[in-house]
Amino acid sequence: MAEVKEWTEAEINEIRWRIADLSRILAGLEHLAKTCYGEGPVNECPILEALAGDPHETENQHHKGGVS
Protein backbone atom coordinates (compact mmCIF):
# COMPACT_ATOMS: atom_id res chain seq x y z
CA MET A 1 0.00 0.00 0.00
CA ALA A 2 2.84 2.41 0.76
CA GLU A 3 4.05 2.08 -2.83
CA VAL A 4 0.66 3.17 -4.16
CA LYS A 5 0.65 6.20 -1.89
CA GLU A 6 4.21 7.13 -2.91
CA TRP A 7 3.29 6.80 -6.58
CA THR A 8 0.17 8.94 -6.03
CA GLU A 9 2.15 11.64 -4.23
CA ALA A 10 4.74 11.63 -6.99
CA GLU A 11 1.97 12.07 -9.57
CA ILE A 12 0.50 14.93 -7.55
CA ASN A 13 3.91 16.65 -7.46
CA GLU A 14 4.33 16.14 -11.21
CA ILE A 15 0.91 17.67 -11.88
CA ARG A 16 1.69 20.63 -9.61
CA TRP A 17 4.97 21.16 -11.47
CA ARG A 18 3.17 21.05 -14.82
CA ILE A 19 0.53 23.53 -13.61
CA ALA A 20 3.26 25.90 -12.40
CA ASP A 21 5.11 25.57 -15.70
CA LEU A 22 1.96 26.19 -17.71
CA SER A 23 1.14 29.17 -15.49
CA ARG A 24 4.55 30.70 -16.30
CA ILE A 25 3.98 30.07 -20.01
CA LEU A 26 0.51 31.62 -19.79
CA ALA A 27 1.86 34.72 -18.03
CA GLY A 28 4.53 35.12 -20.69
CA LEU A 29 2.06 34.78 -23.53
CA GLU A 30 -0.34 37.23 -21.88
CA HIS A 31 2.51 39.72 -21.58
CA LEU A 32 3.42 39.24 -25.24
CA ALA A 33 -0.19 39.67 -26.31
CA LYS A 34 -0.29 43.02 -24.51
CA THR A 35 2.78 44.21 -26.46
CA CYS A 36 1.13 43.51 -29.81
CA TYR A 37 -1.42 45.81 -31.43
CA GLY A 38 -2.16 43.33 -34.22
CA GLU A 39 -1.02 45.80 -36.88
CA GLY A 40 2.16 46.73 -38.66
CA PRO A 41 4.87 44.88 -40.49
CA VAL A 42 5.66 41.32 -39.47
CA ASN A 43 9.36 42.18 -39.05
CA GLU A 44 8.39 44.55 -36.21
CA CYS A 45 6.16 42.04 -34.40
CA PRO A 46 7.11 41.94 -30.69
CA ILE A 47 5.71 38.42 -30.34
CA LEU A 48 7.84 37.02 -33.15
CA GLU A 49 10.88 38.92 -31.87
CA ALA A 50 10.41 37.41 -28.40
CA LEU A 51 9.97 33.90 -29.76
CA ALA A 52 13.04 34.24 -31.98
CA GLY A 53 15.40 35.60 -29.36
CA ASP A 54 16.03 36.24 -25.71
CA PRO A 55 12.67 37.09 -24.06
CA HIS A 56 14.42 39.36 -21.55
CA GLU A 57 16.00 41.33 -24.38
CA THR A 58 12.64 41.98 -26.04
CA GLU A 59 11.04 42.82 -22.70
CA ASN A 60 13.80 45.32 -21.93
CA GLN A 61 13.45 46.91 -25.38
CA HIS A 62 9.69 47.21 -24.87
CA HIS A 63 10.14 48.97 -21.52
CA LYS A 64 12.67 51.34 -23.08
CA GLY A 65 10.28 52.15 -25.91
CA GLY A 66 12.28 50.20 -28.48
CA VAL A 67 9.45 47.82 -29.40
CA SER A 68 6.12 49.18 -30.53
Steps between C-alpha positions, in 0.01 A plus 500: 500500500784741576621467141161609367499803727856593398408467133188714555698770680759499224223544242353786702841672509542449125158653433578796727828553314320489165236748621773737621685467170185562299418798722841653419443437129153655522635810676767540234253466216260745665785749530591452134139543393490835680807619305335430165245730338426252221614747234818593322771315317579144602870586542403737784277249681595490871360148535713360219804690628453349847456149364807534278736636762563564865164585665675727751658697217164565334340584834776750577465659155124530551545676835753737344261581217700305243217262408167636387 
